[in-house]
Amino acid sequence: IIKNFLKKNPDFIKSTLDNHKLILEKQKRQNAIRLLKDIDNPGIFIKKADVTIYEFFDYNCGYCKRVFSDLMELVSEDKNIKIVFIELPVLGQSSLLASKAAYEAFNEGKYFEMHQKLINHRGKITIDNIKTFAREINIEPNLLIEKMNKLDVGFIEENYILADKLDINGTPTFIINKNVIPGAIDKASILRLLSSN
């Protein structure tokens, strides 16, 4: 009976396999989202915040720069929101340099200060820019560059692996309420996504 049914309804087999594939992809994505909590990425952490927005970003990405002010407004207006920044330098050597500078600033307890300088900079980020930003936030520039040159970039490689598991191939990409949202989104869109939980 089953054999006859399947012969007469080949679309049933295809739709069943398609549904199974979608379920597996969803499970893979949910497992990868859980890993976000295990990878040590810096951010704006508010102790009592119960909502987390994850942003995969690149310091040379114009869209990432554009959404930064909206993210800051959200955090200042709603103390239940925290943001985790996931360094994903995909736009070349300048982006990698910027991420390394931010990471070393993190080791000095000044990640967010450096993050602001880098994300608000117009144009490609250079070593000279990084030295200037370091001076402005009271980090010794030459020592910062020396540490950057010796830095193990394993933390960035982990982010690449995670991005691959989530099928992320561009910046910015946000994880909000377990949803992966590629591209720049405005404050109103973020609030809608947050309220859909």
KENUKOL-264260 format. One record per atom (N, C-alpha, C): residue in one letter; x, z, y. Coordinates in steps of 0.2 Angstrom, whole numbers, plus 2048, in hexadecimal, padded with zeros to 3 digits. Atoms other than C-alpha are relative to their C-alpha. Example, Ala and Ser with C-alpha at 12.3 -4.5 7.8 and 13.67 -1.06 7.14 Angstrom:
BEGIN
A8048007FA;A83E8277EA;A804800806;S7FC7FF7FA;S8448247FB;S7FC803805;
***
This chain:
BEGIN
I8048007FA;I800800800;I804800806;I7FB7FF7FA;I80E80580C;I8047F9801;K7FC8067FF;K8187F5808;K7FB7FB803;N8048057FE;N8097EA80B;N7FE801808;F8017FF7F9;F8057F381C;F8067FE804;L7FA8027FC;L8177F1822;L8017F8800;K7FF808800;K8177DE81D;K7FB7FD805;K8058027FB;K8077DC827;K801802807;N7FF7FD7F9;N80D7E7836;N808801801;P7F87FF7FF;P8207E3839;P801803807;D7FF7FD7FA;D81D7E984B;D8018087FF;F8007F9801;F81A7FA844;F8078037FF;I7F97FE802;I82C7FB83D;I804800806;K7FB8017FA;K8347F584D;K7FE806805;S8027FA7FB;S82A802858;S8028067FD;T7FE7F9803;T82E81084C;T808801801;L7F97FF7FF;L84180C84C;L802800808;D7FF7FF7F9;D84080A85F;D7FF807803;N8017F97FE;N83881B861;N8058057FE;H7FB7FB802;H845823856;H8067FF804;K7FA8017FC;K85381B860;K7FF804807;L8017FC7FA;L84B822870;L8018077FF;I7FF7F9802;I84A833868;I8078027FF;L7F97FE801;L85C833863;L804800806;E7FD8017FA;E86182D874;E7FF806805;K8027FA7FC;K85783B87C;K8048067FE;Q7FC7FA802;Q85F848871;Q807800802;K7F98007FE;K870842874;K801802808;R8007FE7F9;R86D843887;R7FF807801;Q8017F97FF;Q866854886;Q8068057FD;N7FA7FD802;N87585A87C;N805800805;A7FB8017FB;A880853889;A7FF804806;I8027FB7FA;I87785C897;I8018077FE;R7FE7F9801;R87986C88E;R808801801;L7F97FF7FF;L88C86988E;L802801807;L7FF7FF7F9;L88B8698A1;L802807802;K8007F97FE;K88A87C8A1;K8078027FD;D7FA7FE803;D89A87D896;D8067FD803;I7FB8037FC;I8A58728A1;I801803807;D7FF7FD7FA;D8AD87B8AF;D8017FC806;N8008047FA;N8A88718BF;N7FE805806;P8027FC7FA;P8A88798D0;P7F97FE803;G8068017FD;G89987A8DB;G7FE805805;I8037FB7FC;I88E8838E7;I7FC8057FC;F8047FC805;F8898928DD;F7FD806804;I8047FB7FD;I87C89E8E3;I7FE8057FA;K8017FB806;K87B8AE8D8;K7F98007FD;K807800803;K8688AE8D6;K7FC7F97FF;A803807800;A86589B8D6;A7FE7FF7F9;D803801807;D85A8968C7;D7FF7F87FF;V800807801;V85B8838CA;V8077FD802;T7F98037FF;T86B8798C8;T7FF7F8800;I7FF808800;I86E8678CE;I8077FF7FF;Y7F9802801;Y87D85F8C7;Y8017F9803;E7FE8077FD;E8858508D0;E8067FE7FE;F7FA804801;F8918448C9;F8027FC806;F7FF8047FA;F89A83D8D8;F8087FE800;D7F98037FE;D8AA8348DF;D801801807;Y7FF7FF7F8;Y8B18398F0;Y8017FA804;N8008067FC;N8B38278F5;N7F97FC7FF;C806803801;C8A18238F0;C7FC801807;G8047FF7FA;G89781F900;G7F98037FF;Y8077FD801;Y8868248F8;Y8018077FF;C7FF7F8802;C88E8358F2;C801803807;K7FF7FD7FA;K893838904;K7F9800804;R8068007FD;R88283390A;R7FB8067FE;V8057FB803;V8788408FF;V803807801;F7FD7F97FF;F88484E903;F7FC805805;S8037FC7FB;S87B854912;S7F98027FE;D8077FE803;D86A854909;D8018067FB;L7FE7FA805;L87285F8FB;L801806804;M7FE7FA7FC;M87986B908;M7F9803803;E8067FD7FD;E86886C911;E7FB8037FA;L8047FD805;L85F870900;L8038077FE;V7FD7F9802;V86B87E8FC;V7FF805805;S8007FC7FB;S86A88590D;S7F8802801;E8087FE7FF;E85688590D;E7FE8037FA;D8027FD806;D85488A8FB;D8058047FC;K7FB7FC803;K85E8988F4;K7FF8007F8;N801801807;N8578948E2;N8047FA7FD;I7FC806803;I8628848E1;I807801801;K7F9800800;K8748838DC;K8027F97FF;I7FE807801;I87E8738DC;I8078007FC;V7FA800804;V88C86F8CF;V8037F9801;F7FD8067FF;F8988618D4;F8047FE7FA;I7FC802806;I89F8578C6;I8047FA802;E7FC8057FE;E8AE84D8CB;E8007FA7FB;L800806804;L8AD83B8C5;L8037FB804;P7FC8057FC;P8BB8318CD;P8007F97FD;V800807803;V8B681F8C9;V8027FB804;L7FE8057FB;L8BB8168D9;L8077FF801;G7F88017FF;G8CE8158D6;G804806801;Q7FB7FB7FF;Q8DD81F8D9;Q7FF805806;S8017FC7FA;S8D88258EA;S7FB8067FE;S8057FB802;S8C982E8E2;S8038057FB;L7FC7FC805;L8D48358D4;L804805804;L7FC7FC7FC;L8DF83C8E2;L7FC806803;A8057FB7FD;A8D08448EB;A7FE8057FB;S8027FB805;S8CA84C8DB;S8058057FE;K7FA7FC802;K8DB8538D7;K801805806;A7FF7FC7FA;A8DC85A8E9;A7FA806800;A8057FC801;A8CB8628E7;A8018067FB;Y7FE7FB805;Y8D086A8D7;Y805805802;E7FB7FB7FE;E8DF8728DE;E7FE804805;A8047FC7FB;A8D58788ED;A7FC8057FC;F8047FB804;F8CA8808E0;F8048067FD;N7FB7FB802;N8D98898D9;N802805805;E7FF7FB7FA;E8DC8908EA;E7FA803803;G8067FC7FD;G8CA8968EC;G7FD7FC806;K8038047FB;K8C68888F8;K7FD7F97FF;Y803806803;Y8BD87B8EE;Y7FB7FD805;F8058037FC;F8AE8798F9;F8037FE807;E7FE8027FA;E8B8878909;E8047F9800;M7FC806801;M8C386A902;M7FA7FA7FE;H805804801;H8B38628FB;H7FD7FD806;Q8038027FA;Q8AB86190C;Q8047FB804;K7FB8057FC;K8BB859914;K8007F97FC;L7FF806804;L8BC84C906;L7FA7FC800;I806804800;I8AA847905;I7FD7FE806;N8028027FA;N8A8846917;N8047FB804;H7FB8057FD;H8B783B91A;H7FD7F97FF;R801807801;R8B482991E;R8067FC7FF;G7FB804802;G8BE81C916;G8048037FA;K7FC7FE806;K8CA81D907;K804806801;I7FC7FA7FF;I8D282E904;I8077FF7FE;T7F9801801;T8E582E906;T8038077FF;I7FC7FA800;I8F383B903;I800803806;D8007FD7F9;D8F483D916;D7FA803801;N8067FC7FE;N8E2841917;N7FF8077FC;I8007FA804;I8E484E909;I804805803;K7FC7FB7FD;K8F2856912;K7FD803806;T8047FD7FA;T8E8857922;T7FB8057FE;F8067FC802;F8D985E919;F8038077FE;A7FD7FA803;A8E586B910;A802804806;R7FE7FC7FA;R8EC871921;R7FA803803;E8067FE7FD;E8DA872928;E7FD8067FD;I8037FA803;I8D587E91B;I8058057FD;N7FB7FB802;N8E588891A;N8038007F9;I7FC801806;I8ED88190B;I8067FC801;E7FA8037FF;E8FF87C90B;E8007F97FD;P801807803;P8FE86990A;P8057FE7FB;N7FB803804;N90F865902;N7FF8047F9;L8017FC806;L90C8738F5;L7FA7FD7FC;L807802803;L8FA86C8F2;L8027F97FC;I7FE807803;I90285A8EF;I8048017FA;E7FC7FF806;E90F8618E3;E7FC8027FA;K8047FE805;K90286A8D9;K7FB7FA7FD;M804806802;M8F785A8D9;M8047FC7FB;N7FC805804;N9058508D2;N8028037F8;K7FF7FD807;K90785D8C3;K7FA8017FC;L8067FD803;L8F585F8C0;L7FE7FC7FA;D803803806;D8EE85C8AF;D7F87FE801;V8078037FE;V8DE8518B1;V7FB8017FB;G8047FF806;G8D68578A1;G7F8801803;F8077FE7FD;F8C785E8AC;F7FC7F9802;I8038067FE;I8C484C8B2;I7FE7FC7FA;E801803806;E8C58458A1;E7FA8027FC;E8067FD802;E8B885189B;E7FA7FD803;N8068037FC;N8AC84B8A9;N7FF7F97FE;Y801807802;Y8AF8398A4;Y7FC8007F9;I803800806;I8AB83D892;I7F8802800;L8077FE7FF;L89B846897;L7FC7FB803;A8038067FC;A8968388A3;A7FE7FB7FB;D801805805;D89882C894;D7FA8027FB;K8057FD805;K88D837889;K7F9800804;L8078007FC;L87F837897;L7FF7F9802;D8018077FE;D881824899;D8007FF808;I7FF8007F9;I8878278AB;I8057FB802;N7FB8057FF;N8908188B2;N8017FF808;G7FF8007F9;G89081B8C5;G7FE806804;T8017FA7FC;T88F8278D3;T7FC7FE806;P8017F9803;P8868318D9;P7FB7FF7FA;T8057FF805;T87C8368CA;T7FE8077FF;F8027FA800;F8728458C9;F7FD8027FA;I8047FD806;I86B8518BB;I7FC805803;I8057FC7FD;I85C8598C1;I7FA8017FB;N8057FF805;N8508628B5;N8017FC7FA;K7FE803806;K85985A8A6;K7FE7F8801;N8018077FF;N8558498AE;N8077FD803;V7FA8037FE;V86483D8B1;V7FD7FA806;I8028047FB;I8618348C2;I8067FD803;P7FB8047FD;P86D8268C7;P7FF7FE807;G8008027F9;G8718228D9;G7FE805805;A8027FB7FA;A86E82A8EA;A7F9801800;I8077FE7FF;I85E8338EC;I800805806;D8007FC7FA;D85883C8FC;D7FD8077FE;K8037F9801;K85284E8FE;K7F98007FE;A807800802;A84084A8FC;A7FF7FF7F9;S800802807;S8438428EB;S8038057FC;I7FD7FB804;I84E8508E5;I7FB806800;L8057FA800;L84085D8EA;L7FA7FE7FB;R805802805;R8338528E0;R8038017F9;L7FE800807;L83E8528D1;L8018087FE;L8007F9801;L8418658D3;L7F98037FE;S8067FE801;S82F8688D4;S7FC7FE7F9;S803803806;S82B85E8C4;S8028047FA;N7FE7FC806;N83386B8B9;N7FA8047FD;
***
